[in-house]
Amino acid sequence: MWCRGIRGATTVEENTREAILEGTSELLKLMISYNDLEEDQIAAVTFTTTTDLNAEYPAVAARQLGWTDAALLCGHEMDVPCGLKKVIRILLLVNTEKSSKEMKHVYIKEAMKLRPDNAGPAYAGLDQ
């Protein structure tokens, strides 16, 4: 068994508690689904937002999904002037027997611009 990282990102329309929780929850569910993960495989999760999102901690969405045993941490991304705005990023650390190459990273909505190579299947209408 190995600890592997799975990356994901999404964008939200506004800096509200509801938008942050809804966007984070949607992304978490897709990341879990695409990687066929069980909750007990999740070792830790790091959530970051761009500095224009501060109405709620994204980790609250994970707790609302019942993730009570995983270590969760929130922070802000660097405030790069030309960077994409209203972005939520997630790094899942999971215990798995899969290789790093088998991990499916998930970029949806405007965040597909960040990693077009990972955007294809992530938002093609699956699990929506």
C-alpha positions in Angstrom: 0.0 0.0 0.0 1.3 3.5 -0.9 0.2 7.0 -0.2 -0.7 8.8 -3.4 -1.7 12.3 -4.2 -4.7 13.2 -6.3 -5.2 16.8 -7.4 -8.3 18.7 -8.3 -9.6 22.2 -8.8 -12.8 24.0 -9.5 -14.1 27.5 -9.7 -17.1 29.2 -8.1 -19.1 32.2 -9.2 -19.2 34.1 -5.9 -17.6 34.4 -2.5 -20.4 32.9 -0.5 -20.6 30.1 2.0 -23.0 28.2 -0.2 -20.9 28.6 -3.4 -17.8 27.4 -1.7 -19.4 24.4 0.0 -21.3 23.4 -3.2 -18.2 23.7 -5.4 -16.0 21.8 -2.9 -18.5 19.0 -2.4 -19.0 18.6 -6.2 -15.3 18.3 -6.7 -14.7 15.9 -3.8 -17.4 13.6 -5.0 -16.0 13.5 -8.5 -12.4 12.9 -7.2 -13.7 10.0 -5.1 -15.8 8.6 -7.9 -13.2 8.8 -10.7 -10.6 7.1 -8.5 -12.9 4.5 -7.0 -12.0 5.4 -3.5 -13.5 4.5 -0.1 -13.6 7.0 2.7 -11.1 5.0 4.9 -8.5 5.3 2.1 -8.3 9.1 2.6 -5.3 9.9 4.8 -5.4 13.7 4.6 -6.8 16.5 2.4 -5.3 20.0 1.8 -7.7 22.6 0.5 -6.6 25.9 -0.9 -8.5 28.9 -2.3 -7.5 32.0 -4.1 -7.5 34.9 -1.8 -10.8 36.2 -3.1 -12.6 33.2 -1.5 -12.9 33.5 2.3 -16.6 33.1 3.1 -16.2 29.6 4.4 -13.5 26.9 4.9 -13.7 24.3 2.1 -13.0 21.6 4.6 -16.5 22.1 6.0 -17.8 20.4 2.8 -15.8 17.3 3.6 -17.1 17.2 7.1 -20.6 17.5 5.8 -19.9 14.5 3.6 -19.1 12.6 6.8 -15.3 12.7 6.6 -14.6 12.7 10.3 -11.3 10.7 10.4 -9.2 12.3 7.7 -6.9 15.2 8.6 -8.1 18.3 6.8 -6.2 21.6 6.3 -7.2 24.8 4.5 -5.1 27.7 3.2 -4.8 30.3 0.5 -2.9 30.1 -2.7 -0.3 32.6 -3.7 -1.9 35.8 -5.0 -0.4 35.8 -8.5 -1.7 38.9 -10.3 -2.5 37.1 -13.6 -3.8 33.9 -12.0 -7.3 32.5 -12.3 -9.8 33.9 -9.7 -12.3 32.2 -7.4 -10.4 28.8 -7.5 -10.7 26.0 -5.0 -7.9 23.4 -5.2 -7.8 20.1 -3.4 -4.9 17.6 -2.8 -6.2 14.3 -1.6 -3.6 12.0 0.0 -4.9 8.5 -0.2 -3.7 5.0 0.7 -3.9 2.7 -2.3 -2.2 0.0 -4.2 -2.6 1.9 -7.4 0.4 3.5 -9.1 0.8 7.3 -9.3 0.0 7.0 -13.1 -3.4 5.4 -12.3 -4.5 8.4 -10.2 -7.1 10.5 -12.0 -6.8 14.2 -11.4 -10.0 16.3 -11.7 -10.2 19.8 -13.0 -13.7 21.2 -13.7 -15.4 24.5 -14.7 -13.0 27.4 -15.3 -10.2 25.4 -13.5 -9.9 23.2 -16.6 -7.7 26.0 -18.0 -5.2 25.2 -15.3 -4.6 21.7 -16.5 -6.2 21.0 -19.9 -4.5 17.6 -19.9 -6.6 16.6 -16.9 -9.8 18.3 -17.9 -11.2 15.9 -20.5 -13.1 13.2 -18.6 -13.5 15.2 -15.4 -16.4 17.3 -16.6 -17.9 15.5 -19.5 -21.2 15.1 -17.9 -20.3 12.1 -15.8 -21.7 11.9 -12.2 -23.6 15.1 -12.7 
